[in-house]
Amino acid sequence: MPAYDALLLISFGGPEQPDEVLPFLENVLRGRDVPRERMLEVAEHYFHFGGRSPINGQNRELIAALRDDFDQHGLTLPIYWGNRNWAPYLAGAVRQMQADGVRNALALVTSAFGSYSGCRQYREDICEARVQVGAGAPNIDKIRSFYNHPGFIDAMAQRVHQAFASVDQAATRLIFTAHSIPMSMSAGSPYLAQIREACRLVAQAIERPTWELAFQSRSGPPGQPWLEPDINDRLRQIAGEGVRSVVIAPIGFLSDHMEVVYDLDTEARATAQQLGMTLARAGTVGTHPSFIAAVRDLVVERFNATGPDPNMCAEGCCPAPARRP
């Protein structure tokens, strides 16, 4: 095992002012078959919140929480940060690590689940950033998926438990949500199985044997099959069954970024209100102490060469979505 001398946080990125919104979305959607009308529709989500995504601020909070926890436990790794789609970019972070003399870094990506966009693509991003930096770029090993790590599960369970405190527990339906992805991306990846297992573990921890999974944030062309049901469609269905109270738990997301605050707190909440339904939304793990401790544990297990196999995905795992000709 290499002697790791840094931790690199890698995330999706997001605009921090209105004039960055469209260039950011163009970065995200480059090479994808998404109509411009859909991109402009998503841009309005950002403008609804002043043209600023919460995600960069949340990553700064995560880094600060990790720094405090590492210091308290004698873990002296410096922490760097780079994004896939907006500043600070990943290549810049790798270039800074090189300048600082970092030789071997661990990478924490802000996704708990295996899929092309949540795992393999981040590995590709790391390779591309190292190529851009050139000779002397540090080695970077990605930390394994942590969908079933006890710290992640405990943090999410406590968030869901807190949400149930505000509703009639016996009469309330629990619905977990995750980002919908194309069926062609889901096939051949562990994404769906891992999400369902995380849901099961959280529900078990809070003693809620009945739960279901819905999806949100679909962005592909109408004719392309994506994972379903959409959370808004599912709310309408269960309202027809007489359900009048629901807790939504966005287990597929690590922080309350745009796809949570708009797709759930704005759109899904509006749907629930139209249906006369009470909606309580559980928080994401964010900087919950159990999750921060879980990240430290994931780092330490790599230092000690313990834990599940963290190596590269098997050939053919987590394929990119099929592109239409």
C-alpha positions in Angstrom: 0.0 0.0 0.0 1.3 3.5 -0.8 1.9 5.9 2.1 -1.0 8.3 1.5 -0.2 12.0 2.2 -3.4 13.8 1.2 -7.2 13.5 0.9 -8.9 14.8 -2.2 -12.6 15.6 -2.1 -14.1 15.3 -5.6 -17.6 16.6 -6.2 -20.0 17.6 -9.0 -19.6 21.4 -8.7 -22.2 24.2 -9.1 -22.5 27.9 -10.0 -22.1 30.5 -7.3 -23.6 33.5 -9.1 -26.2 34.0 -11.9 -23.9 34.5 -14.8 -22.3 31.1 -14.1 -25.5 29.1 -14.4 -25.7 28.6 -18.2 -21.9 27.9 -18.6 -22.1 25.4 -15.8 -25.1 23.6 -17.3 -23.4 23.5 -20.7 -20.4 21.8 -19.0 -22.7 19.3 -17.4 -24.6 18.5 -20.5 -21.8 18.6 -23.1 -22.0 15.5 -25.3 -25.4 14.5 -23.9 -28.6 14.3 -25.8 -30.6 16.8 -23.7 -32.7 19.4 -25.4 -31.7 23.0 -24.8 -35.3 23.6 -23.6 -34.6 21.2 -20.8 -31.3 22.9 -19.9 -33.1 26.3 -19.8 -35.8 24.7 -17.6 -33.1 23.5 -15.2 -31.4 26.9 -15.3 -34.6 28.4 -13.8 -34.2 26.1 -10.8 -30.9 27.9 -10.1 -32.3 31.3 -10.8 -35.1 30.5 -8.3 -32.4 30.5 -5.7 -30.6 33.6 -6.9 -28.4 31.7 -9.4 -26.3 30.1 -6.6 -26.0 26.3 -6.0 -25.7 25.3 -2.3 -23.2 22.5 -3.2 -19.9 24.4 -3.0 -20.8 25.9 0.4 -21.8 22.4 1.6 -18.5 21.0 0.4 -16.6 23.7 2.3 -18.6 22.7 5.4 -17.7 19.1 4.8 -14.0 19.8 4.5 -14.1 21.9 7.7 -15.9 19.1 9.6 -13.4 16.5 8.3 -10.5 18.8 9.2 -11.7 19.1 12.8 -12.4 15.4 13.1 -9.0 14.5 11.6 -7.2 16.9 13.9 -9.0 15.4 17.0 -7.9 11.9 16.0 -4.3 12.7 15.0 -4.9 12.3 11.3 -2.6 14.9 9.7 -3.6 14.6 6.1 -4.1 17.9 4.2 -7.5 18.1 2.4 -7.8 19.3 -1.2 -11.0 19.8 -3.3 -11.7 19.7 -7.0 -15.0 19.5 -9.0 -16.0 17.8 -12.2 -18.1 20.6 -13.7 -17.1 24.0 -12.1 -14.5 25.8 -10.1 -12.5 24.7 -8.3 -11.8 22.2 -11.0 -10.3 18.8 -10.3 -7.2 19.4 -12.6 -6.4 22.6 -10.6 -6.5 20.6 -7.3 -4.2 17.9 -8.7 -1.8 20.6 -10.0 -1.8 22.2 -6.5 -1.1 18.8 -4.9 1.8 18.3 -7.3 3.2 21.7 -6.4 2.9 20.8 -2.7 4.8 17.6 -3.1 1.9 15.2 -2.6 2.8 11.8 -4.0 -0.2 9.5 -3.1 -3.7 10.8 -2.4 -7.0 9.2 -1.4 -10.1 10.5 -3.2 -13.5 10.8 -1.6 -16.2 11.4 -4.1 -19.6 12.8 -3.1 -21.5 9.7 -4.1 -22.1 6.7 -1.9 -23.3 4.4 -4.7 -21.8 2.6 -7.7 -22.9 3.8 -11.2 -21.3 5.3 -14.2 -21.9 8.9 -13.1 -21.3 8.2 -9.4 -18.2 6.0 -9.6 -16.6 5.1 -12.9 -16.9 8.6 -14.4 -15.1 10.0 -11.3 -12.3 7.5 -11.9 -12.1 8.7 -15.5 -12.1 12.3 -14.2 -9.1 11.5 -12.0 -7.2 9.9 -14.9 -8.0 12.9 -17.2 -6.9 15.4 -14.5 -3.6 13.5 -14.0 -3.0 13.6 -17.8 -3.6 17.4 -17.8 -1.1 17.9 -15.0 1.4 15.7 -16.7 4.7 14.2 -15.4 4.9 14.2 -11.6 1.1 14.2 -11.0 0.3 12.4 -7.8 -1.2 8.9 -7.7 -4.8 9.1 -6.7 -6.8 6.1 -5.3 -10.6 6.4 -5.0 -12.1 5.4 -1.6 -14.6 2.6 -2.0 -18.4 3.0 -2.2 -19.8 3.4 1.3 -23.5 2.8 0.8 -23.7 0.3 3.6 -21.1 1.7 5.9 -22.5 1.8 9.5 -21.7 5.5 9.9 -23.5 6.5 6.7 -26.5 4.3 7.7 -26.6 5.7 11.2 -26.4 9.3 10.0 -29.3 8.8 7.6 -31.3 6.8 10.1 -31.1 9.7 12.6 -32.1 12.2 9.9 -35.2 10.1 9.0 -36.1 9.6 12.7 -36.0 13.4 13.2 -38.4 13.8 10.2 -40.9 11.3 11.7 -41.0 13.3 14.9 -43.0 16.0 13.1 -45.8 13.7 11.7 -48.3 11.1 12.8 -45.9 8.2 12.6 -48.5 5.4 12.3 -50.2 7.1 9.4 -47.1 8.2 7.5 -45.6 6.5 4.4 -41.8 6.4 4.2 -40.4 7.0 0.7 -36.7 7.1 0.0 -35.5 8.9 -3.1 -32.4 8.7 -5.3 -31.3 10.3 -8.5 -32.9 8.6 -11.5 -30.5 7.4 -14.1 -31.0 5.9 -17.6 -31.9 2.2 -17.6 -28.9 1.6 -19.9 -26.7 3.0 -17.1 -28.4 1.0 -14.4 -28.0 -2.3 -16.2 -24.6 -3.7 -15.4 -24.1 -1.5 -12.4 -24.7 -2.1 -8.7 -26.6 1.2 -8.3 -30.2 0.0 -7.8 -29.2 -3.0 -5.6 -27.0 -0.7 -3.4 -29.6 1.9 -3.0 -32.2 -0.7 -2.0 -29.8 -2.2 0.5 -29.1 1.2 2.1 -32.9 1.9 2.3 -33.4 -1.5 4.0 -30.6 -0.9 6.5 -31.9 2.6 7.4 -35.5 1.4 7.7 -34.4 -1.5 9.9 -32.4 0.9 12.1 -35.5 3.0 12.8 -37.8 0.0 13.0 -39.9 1.0 9.9 -40.5 -2.3 8.1 -42.6 -0.7 5.4 -40.9 1.6 2.9 -40.5 2.3 -0.8 -38.1 3.8 -3.2 -38.9 6.5 -5.8 -36.6 8.6 -8.1 -36.1 12.2 -8.9 -34.2 14.7 -11.0 -34.6 12.9 -14.4 -32.9 15.0 -17.2 -32.9 12.8 -20.3 -34.9 12.9 -23.5 -38.6 11.8 -23.2 -38.1 8.6 -25.2 -35.2 7.3 -23.1 -36.1 4.9 -20.3 -35.0 6.0 -16.9 -35.5 4.5 -13.4 -39.1 5.0 -12.1 -41.4 5.9 -10.4 -40.8 9.6 -10.3 -41.5 10.9 -6.8 -44.2 13.3 -7.9 -46.0 10.5 -9.8 -45.8 8.3 -6.8 -47.2 11.0 -4.5 -50.2 11.2 -6.8 -50.6 7.4 -6.8 -50.5 7.0 -3.0 -52.8 10.0 -2.5 -55.4 8.0 -4.6 -54.9 5.2 -2.1 -55.8 7.4 0.8 -52.3 8.3 2.1 -52.3 11.7 3.6 -48.8 11.9 5.2 -45.3 11.1 3.9 -41.7 11.3 4.9 -39.3 11.7 2.0 -35.7 10.6 2.7 -33.2 11.6 -0.1 -30.8 8.7 0.6 -29.2 9.1 -2.8 -27.6 12.4 -2.0 -25.0 13.5 0.6 -26.0 17.1 1.0 -29.0 19.4 0.5 -27.9 20.7 -2.8 -30.0 21.9 -5.7 -31.6 18.6 -6.7 -32.8 18.3 -3.1 -34.0 21.8 -2.4 -35.7 22.3 -5.7 -36.9 18.8 -6.7 -38.1 17.9 -3.3 -38.5 21.0 -1.2 -40.1 23.0 -4.0 -41.6 20.6 -6.6 -42.5 17.6 -4.5 -43.8 19.8 -1.7 -46.0 21.7 -4.1 -47.3 18.4 -5.4 -48.1 17.3 -1.8 -49.9 20.5 -1.0 -52.0 20.2 -4.1 -53.0 16.7 -2.9 -53.7 17.8 0.6 -50.8 15.7 1.9 -48.5 16.4 4.7 -44.8 16.1 3.6 -41.8 16.0 6.0 -38.4 15.9 4.3 -35.5 14.1 6.0 -32.2 15.8 5.9 -29.2 14.3 4.0 -26.2 13.1 5.9 -24.3 16.4 5.3 -21.8 16.9 8.2 -23.6 14.5 10.7 -20.9 13.3 13.1 -21.6 9.7 12.3 -20.9 10.3 8.6 -17.7 12.3 9.4 -16.5 9.5 11.5 -17.4 7.1 8.7 -15.1 9.0 6.3 -12.3 8.9 8.8 -12.8 5.1 9.1 -12.7 4.7 5.3 -9.4 6.6 5.2 -7.9 4.6 8.0 -8.9 1.3 6.5 -7.0 2.2 3.3 -3.9 3.1 5.4 -4.2 -0.3 7.1 -5.1 -2.3 4.0 -8.3 -3.6 5.7 -11.9 -3.5 4.6 -13.6 -4.6 1.3 -11.6 -4.6 -1.9 -11.3 -0.9 -3.0 -9.7 -1.6 -6.4 -10.9 -0.6 -9.9 -14.4 -1.6 -11.1 -14.5 -4.9 -12.9 -14.4 -4.8 -16.7 -17.9 -3.8 -17.9 -19.2 -2.6 -14.6 -21.0 0.7 -14.4 -21.3 1.4 -18.1 -21.9 4.8 -19.5 -25.5 5.3 -20.7 -26.3 4.3 -24.3 -26.2 7.3 -26.6 -28.8 7.6 -29.4 -27.3 7.8 -32.9 
